[in-house]
Amino acid sequence: MPFTADCSGCGAQTRSAAIVVGPSSLVGDAGSVSESDILTKPWRPLDAFAFVESLSGQTDRVERFVVHRFYSAFAFTNGRLTSICQHCAESLPPAAIRSAVMNGFVRFGQRRLLVNERLLFFASDVVLTEFRGATSIAESAMQDPDYALLLICDTESAIGETGTIELWHSVARGDYAIVVKGHEGREILLDALNDDLKDVVATISDLGLVLTQLHLAQASSRYCELARDLFLEALEQAGYRQAS
């Protein structure tokens, strides 16, 4: 969730980001940090939106897909994930940004301007502050909750039929899925469990489809930009060429 706030360190107004989790997030009992607890103790849906005050423990994926993705927004300080000032890189205390994050989330959520990114990560020590009041967020159509939509490609078949291909990625599963849709948006094919983009490109080639336009699922997402670059590289390696 992007926000703007005054930095208590340098005094400048800074843009940064914070993590907000949703109702489908799973939570366990406080203090369950051992591997045996993680595997055996029951989990329950959060059933609310919440601002992540702090996060630590088993955070390799968090560092890879949050810290490295959102440059100048997050850092690990003393082993805990914190939002940071874009000017001085000092940590922004949760108490100083809580209102800005929560108010912004409610405001944009009510206008349906927020989309669930469906990032899946685990942390064994998390402090949450639940939202109160009306909040909403747009859900994606993919049934599996850990898949995130990255790219949308306009396509054309050998006989001139048009449609789209959606490229999805699962952080938890470490694989790609594509959804092929016809001109009217009707799903024609779902192909999952692709280990890498070479497999995705091979499937597209077998279908005999030409890609006419490539769109990022979220224009401001560096994750989508990276997927686009990797996808174009895989297409080029497979012999696809851009029309002049």
Protein Blocks (a to p, Z undefined) as FASTA:
>chain_A
ZZddddfklopacddddddddfklccddehiabfklmmmpccddfkiacddfbacejill
mmmmmmmmmghkbcceehiacdddfklopacdfklmmmmmmmmmmmmmmnopaccekiac
ddfbdcddddedjddddddfblblkbccfbdcddddfkopacdddddddfklopacdddd
dfkopafbdcehifblklmmmmmmmnopacfbdcdfblklmklmmmmmmmmmmmmmnopa
cdZZ
